[in-house]
């Protein structure tokens, strides 16, 4: 694995979350009360970019069909409303190690 620079720590602190391109991936990153999270940002259902963060529940919702993913594990918690019988256990997303390195957020891809 290789640590890749994504966004400044200050920008992420201000935005709270962001979808960033890292090589050929799009990764959703978040800074919630000083704790960093990173997971694939492309929904496993219809390939839309995730983005609706619920910081209290540590979940991210897909804008397209409202599938909900656990930010800490990548597991799909709620299937998309257009496919309520989707196999949630098979549609999880990858999570990544993330760190703040001298004012830059880096993800281990």
N, CA, C and O of each residue as an XYZ file, in Angstrom:
436
protein
N       0.829     -1.183      0.000
C       0.000      0.000      0.000
C       0.879      1.254      0.000
O       2.038      1.224      0.415
N       0.300      2.341     -0.472
C       1.034      3.590     -0.606
C       0.179      4.736     -0.074
O      -0.998      4.849     -0.416
N       0.771      5.579      0.759
C       0.078      6.758      1.259
C       0.021      7.815      0.167
O       1.041      8.158     -0.431
N      -1.189      8.335     -0.093
C      -1.392      9.359     -1.120
C      -1.996     10.605     -0.489
O      -2.927     10.517      0.312
N      -1.459     11.768     -0.858
C      -1.951     13.054     -0.365
C      -3.270     13.372     -1.070
O      -3.404     13.148     -2.273
N      -4.254     13.900     -0.310
C      -5.562     14.179     -0.895
C      -5.976     15.640     -0.783
O      -6.163     16.308     -1.800
N      -6.117     16.132      0.406
C      -6.701     17.447      0.672
C      -6.027     17.998      1.925
O      -5.560     17.234      2.768
N      -5.978     19.303      2.045
C      -5.360     19.865      3.249
C      -6.240     19.580      4.465
O      -7.461     19.467      4.360
N      -5.600     19.469      5.591
C      -6.324     19.230      6.845
C      -7.304     20.352      7.137
O      -8.416     20.107      7.605
N      -6.887     21.595      6.858
C      -7.757     22.744      7.111
C      -8.992     22.702      6.218
O     -10.096     22.996      6.677
N      -8.819     22.342      4.956
C      -9.960     22.273      4.037
C     -10.938     21.187      4.475
O     -12.151     21.392      4.426
N     -10.424     20.039      4.901
C     -11.312     18.963      5.347
C     -12.003     19.341      6.651
O     -13.179     19.031      6.841
N     -11.292     19.999      7.539
C     -11.905     20.426      8.802
C     -13.082     21.361      8.529
O     -14.129     21.271      9.170
N     -12.890     22.247      7.576
C     -13.938     23.198      7.229
C     -15.114     22.512      6.526
O     -16.272     22.806      6.823
N     -14.817     21.603      5.600
C     -15.859     20.931      4.812
C     -16.494     19.763      5.565
O     -17.635     19.402      5.274
N     -15.798     19.172      6.508
C     -16.167     17.993      7.277
C     -16.028     16.705      6.452
O     -15.509     15.708      6.954
N     -16.484     16.716      5.200
C     -16.335     15.530      4.357
C     -16.117     15.956      2.910
O     -16.439     17.075      2.512
N     -15.555     15.020      2.131
C     -15.300     15.306      0.719
C     -15.086     13.998     -0.024
O     -14.619     13.016      0.552
N     -15.427     13.991     -1.294
C     -15.081     12.892     -2.188
C     -13.873     13.357     -2.978
O     -13.927     14.380     -3.661
N     -12.782     12.607     -2.888
C     -11.535     13.004     -3.534
C     -11.056     11.911     -4.475
O     -11.265     10.723     -4.232
N     -10.410     12.335     -5.552
C      -9.866     11.375     -6.504
C      -8.448     11.028     -6.088
O      -7.617     11.909     -5.869
N      -8.183      9.732     -5.981
C      -6.863      9.231     -5.637
C      -6.513      8.172     -6.679
O      -7.064      7.071     -6.672
N      -5.605      8.515     -7.559
C      -5.264      7.649     -8.691
C      -6.540      7.346     -9.479
O      -7.176      8.262    -10.000
N      -6.916      6.083     -9.569
C      -8.119      5.713    -10.330
C      -9.328      5.492     -9.441
O     -10.335      4.958     -9.903
N      -9.256      5.886     -8.183
C     -10.349      5.693     -7.226
C     -10.944      7.042     -6.814
O     -10.294      8.083     -6.911
N     -12.184      6.996     -6.356
C     -12.783      8.147     -5.687
C     -13.051      7.692     -4.261
O     -13.718      6.683     -4.034
N     -12.528      8.442     -3.311
C     -12.606      8.051     -1.900
C     -13.332      9.130     -1.116
O     -13.045     10.319     -1.259
N     -14.288      8.698     -0.276
C     -15.030      9.596      0.602
C     -14.235      9.698      1.896
O     -13.942      8.688      2.537
N     -13.890     10.924      2.276
C     -13.159     11.132      3.524
C     -13.957     12.072      4.419
O     -14.701     12.931      3.947
N     -13.779     11.885      5.717
C     -14.503     12.727      6.667
C     -13.642     12.959      7.900
O     -12.830     12.118      8.285
N     -13.841     14.117      8.504
C     -13.220     14.465      9.773
C     -14.364     14.784     10.721
O     -14.978     15.848     10.643
N     -14.640     13.841     11.622
C     -15.742     14.000     12.566
C     -15.163     14.101     13.968
O     -14.653     13.128     14.524
N     -15.254     15.294     14.519
C     -14.746     15.566     15.866
C     -13.285     15.145     16.007
O     -12.880     14.594     17.030
N     -12.499     15.416     14.956
C     -11.081     15.120     14.988
C     -10.688     13.707     14.597
O      -9.498     13.404     14.511
N     -11.663     12.833     14.358
C     -11.371     11.465     13.922
C     -11.558     11.390     12.415
O     -12.548     11.881     11.873
N     -10.590     10.769     11.745
C     -10.612     10.679     10.292
C     -11.164      9.334      9.827
O     -10.919      8.298     10.445
N     -11.917      9.371      8.719
C     -12.508      8.178      8.114
C     -12.294      8.236      6.604
O     -12.272      9.316      6.012
N     -12.136      7.063      5.986
C     -12.001      6.994      4.531
C     -12.606      5.688      4.024
O     -12.372      4.620      4.591
N     -13.388      5.790      2.947
C     -13.976      4.605      2.309
C     -14.223      4.907      0.840
O     -14.213      6.067      0.429
N     -14.444      3.864      0.051
C     -14.776      4.086     -1.353
C     -15.961      5.041     -1.433
O     -16.885      4.965     -0.623
N     -15.929      5.931     -2.402
C     -16.993      6.927     -2.541
C     -17.977      6.592     -3.642
O     -18.922      7.345     -3.877
N     -17.772      5.470     -4.323
C     -18.654      5.085     -5.420
C     -19.595      3.993     -4.919
O     -19.153      2.914     -4.524
N     -20.885      4.281     -4.939
C     -21.891      3.352     -4.433
C     -21.811      2.024     -5.183
O     -21.675      2.003     -6.406
N     -21.893      0.946     -4.463
C     -21.817     -0.393     -5.050
C     -23.089     -0.769     -5.804
O     -23.108     -1.788     -6.494
N     -24.138      0.018     -5.692
C     -25.397     -0.291     -6.369
C     -25.428      0.265     -7.784
O     -25.529     -0.498     -8.745
N     -25.342      1.589     -7.926
C     -25.498      2.205     -9.248
C     -24.320      3.093     -9.628
O     -24.409      3.881    -10.570
N     -23.201      2.964     -8.884
C     -21.969      3.690     -9.210
C     -22.060      5.204     -9.045
O     -21.270      5.932     -9.646
N     -22.999      5.689     -8.251
C     -23.096      7.123     -7.957
C     -22.075      7.478     -6.876
O     -21.609      6.606     -6.143
N     -21.739      8.743     -6.785
C     -20.806      9.214     -5.766
C     -21.566      9.462     -4.469
O     -22.584     10.154     -4.450
N     -21.054      8.886     -3.389
C     -21.659      9.083     -2.074
C     -21.449     10.515     -1.621
O     -20.585     11.226     -2.135
N     -22.262     10.933     -0.640
C     -21.998     12.266     -0.172
C     -22.835     12.811      0.952
O     -22.479     13.854      1.500
N     -23.919     12.181      1.331
C     -24.753     12.729      2.390
C     -24.326     12.113      3.725
O     -24.748     11.013      4.083
N     -23.483     12.844      4.446
C     -22.902     12.363      5.694
C     -23.838     12.607      6.868
O     -24.396     13.695      7.006
N     -24.011     11.599      7.713
C     -24.682     11.760      9.000
C     -23.603     11.553     10.055
O     -23.289     10.419     10.415
N     -23.043     12.642     10.543
C     -21.917     12.582     11.472
C     -22.291     11.931     12.801
O     -21.446     11.299     13.437
N     -23.531     12.075     13.223
C     -23.964     11.474     14.497
C     -24.011      9.953     14.409
O     -23.598      9.255     15.335
N     -24.520      9.443     13.286
C     -24.662      7.990     13.095
C     -23.443      7.353     12.438
O     -23.367      6.128     12.334
N     -22.479      8.177     11.987
C     -21.307      7.714     11.254
C     -21.710      6.906     10.020
O     -21.217      5.805      9.780
N     -22.628      7.496      9.247
C     -23.090      6.855      8.021
C     -22.991      7.831      6.846
O     -22.929      9.047      7.026
N     -22.978      7.263      5.650
C     -22.968      8.041      4.424
C     -24.062      7.488      3.519
O     -24.194      6.277      3.342
N     -24.845      8.408      2.949
C     -25.957      8.012      2.085
C     -25.626      8.352      0.642
O     -25.025      9.386      0.354
N     -26.028      7.467     -0.257
C     -25.861      7.710     -1.683
C     -26.957      8.666     -2.143
O     -28.126      8.497     -1.796
N     -26.573      9.656     -2.915
C     -27.536     10.635     -3.413
C     -28.554     10.024     -4.371
O     -29.703     10.463     -4.415
N     -28.148      9.025     -5.129
C     -29.021      8.499     -6.193
C     -30.228      7.721     -5.669
O     -31.368      8.051     -5.994
N     -29.978      6.687     -4.857
C     -31.078      5.807     -4.437
C     -31.099      5.574     -2.931
O     -31.787      4.676     -2.446
N     -30.346      6.383     -2.196
C     -30.383      6.445     -0.732
C     -29.904      5.189     -0.016
O     -30.334      4.926      1.107
N     -29.027      4.410     -0.635
C     -28.367      3.335      0.100
C     -27.531      3.994      1.196
O     -26.991      5.083      1.004
N     -27.427      3.326      2.347
C     -26.702      3.884      3.483
C     -25.568      2.941      3.859
O     -25.756      1.729      3.958
N     -24.374      3.525      4.070
C     -23.189      2.749      4.397
C     -22.598      3.206      5.722
O     -22.633      4.390      6.057
N     -22.054      2.250      6.473
C     -21.375      2.523      7.726
C     -19.999      3.094      7.406
O     -19.207      2.445      6.723
N     -19.710      4.273      7.879
C     -18.452      4.950      7.592
C     -17.261      4.218      8.217
O     -16.147      4.319      7.704
N     -17.470      3.497      9.295
C     -16.361      2.839      9.983
C     -16.015      1.480      9.384
O     -14.866      1.046      9.469
N     -16.987      0.804      8.783
C     -16.753     -0.554      8.264
C     -16.977     -0.683      6.760
O     -16.493     -1.633      6.144
N     -17.703      0.257      6.164
C     -18.053      0.167      4.750
C     -19.269     -0.697      4.472
O     -19.699     -0.796      3.323
N     -19.831     -1.321      5.490
C     -20.988     -2.206      5.289
C     -22.216     -1.404      4.854
O     -22.452     -0.290      5.322
N     -22.983     -2.001      3.951
C     -24.250     -1.394      3.559
C     -25.252     -1.670      4.674
O     -25.502     -2.825      5.017
N     -25.823     -0.614      5.236
C     -26.793     -0.752      6.323
C     -28.223     -0.743      5.810
O     -29.086     -1.444      6.338
N     -28.468      0.055      4.777
C     -29.792      0.127      4.166
C     -29.614      0.000      2.657
O     -28.794      0.702      2.065
N     -30.379     -0.894      2.035
C     -30.258     -1.041      0.589
C     -30.887      0.148     -0.132
O     -31.627      0.922      0.477
N     -30.600      0.297     -1.416
C     -31.228      1.381     -2.174
C     -32.741      1.179     -2.234
O     -33.219      0.047     -2.298
N     -33.484      2.273     -2.212
C     -34.945      2.146     -2.194
C     -35.490      1.502     -3.461
O     -36.597      0.963     -3.443
N     -34.747      1.542     -4.554
C     -35.214      0.910     -5.796
C     -34.900     -0.585     -5.834
O     -35.356     -1.294     -6.730
N     -34.126     -1.061     -4.867
C     -33.775     -2.486     -4.790
C     -33.775     -2.932     -3.333
O     -32.720     -3.253     -2.785
N     -34.949     -2.957     -2.698
C     -35.001     -3.249     -1.263
C     -34.514     -4.647     -0.884
O     -34.175     -4.891      0.274
N     -34.477     -5.552     -1.839
C     -34.014     -6.907     -1.542
C     -32.546     -7.120     -1.932
O     -32.077     -8.257     -1.973
N     -31.832     -6.052     -2.213
C     -30.415     -6.160     -2.578
C     -29.647     -6.833     -1.447
O     -29.910     -6.564     -0.275
N     -28.705     -7.700     -1.783
C     -27.930     -8.403     -0.744
C     -26.925     -7.477     -0.068
O     -25.791     -7.338     -0.528
N     -27.342     -6.847      1.019
C     -26.517     -5.857      1.706
C     -25.126     -6.394      2.049
O     -24.134     -5.671      1.953
N     -25.060     -7.661      2.446
C     -23.783     -8.237      2.868
C     -22.777     -8.338      1.720
O     -21.578     -8.487      1.960
N     -23.250     -8.260      0.487
C     -22.349     -8.337     -0.669
C     -22.053     -6.965     -1.276
O     -21.234     -6.862     -2.189
N     -22.698     -5.928     -0.792
C     -22.585     -4.614     -1.410
C     -21.850     -3.586     -0.562
O     -22.031     -2.382     -0.744
N     -21.029     -4.053      0.354
C     -20.249     -3.145      1.184
C     -19.142     -2.467      0.383
O     -18.843     -2.867     -0.743
N     -18.550     -1.459      0.962
C     -17.483     -0.693      0.328
C     -16.195     -0.834      1.129
O     -16.225     -1.061      2.339
N     -15.080     -0.698      0.452
C     -13.779     -0.807      1.096
C     -13.489      0.432      1.938
O     -13.785      1.555      1.529
N     -12.915      0.220      3.104
C     -12.441      1.326      3.936
C     -10.922      1.393      3.827
O     -10.273      0.420      3.443
N     -10.366      2.550      4.167
C      -8.931      2.776      4.029
C      -8.362      3.379      5.299
O      -9.064      4.045      6.060
N      -7.075      3.133      5.515
C      -6.380      3.830      6.589
C      -6.187      5.271      6.136
O      -5.970      5.544      4.956
N      -6.269      6.179      7.088
C      -6.183      7.606      6.773
C      -5.406      8.285      7.899
O      -5.470      7.875      9.058
N      -4.673      9.332      7.527
C      -3.886     10.048      8.540
C      -3.713     11.512      8.131
O      -3.879     11.891      6.972
N      -3.376     12.298      9.124
C      -2.985     13.689      8.906
C      -1.464     13.711      8.969
O      -0.874     13.323      9.977
N      -0.831     14.162      7.892
C       0.620     14.199      7.831
C       1.061     15.623      7.485
O       1.020     16.042      6.328
N       1.480     16.349      8.513
C       1.971     17.728      8.327
C       0.978     18.622      7.591
O       1.362     19.360      6.684
N      -0.297     18.559      7.976
C      -1.294     19.444      7.412
C      -1.953     18.932      6.151
O      -2.732     19.653      5.526
N      -1.659     17.699      5.761
C      -2.287     17.079      4.593
C      -2.921     15.753      4.983
O      -2.339     14.972      5.736
N      -4.123     15.503      4.463
C      -4.795     14.233      4.711
C      -4.280     13.234      3.679
O      -4.321     13.483      2.474
N      -3.797     12.104      4.177
C      -3.286     11.045      3.305
C      -4.082      9.773      3.514
O      -4.508      9.457      4.625
N      -4.273      9.047      2.414
C      -5.009      7.788      2.438
C      -4.087      6.680      1.950
O      -3.369      6.859      0.965
N      -4.101      5.551      2.621
C      -3.281      4.410      2.245
C      -4.035      3.568      1.216
O      -4.931      2.796      1.559
N      -3.659      3.730     -0.037
C      -4.297      2.962     -1.104
C      -3.315      1.941     -1.636
O      -3.648      1.182     -2.547
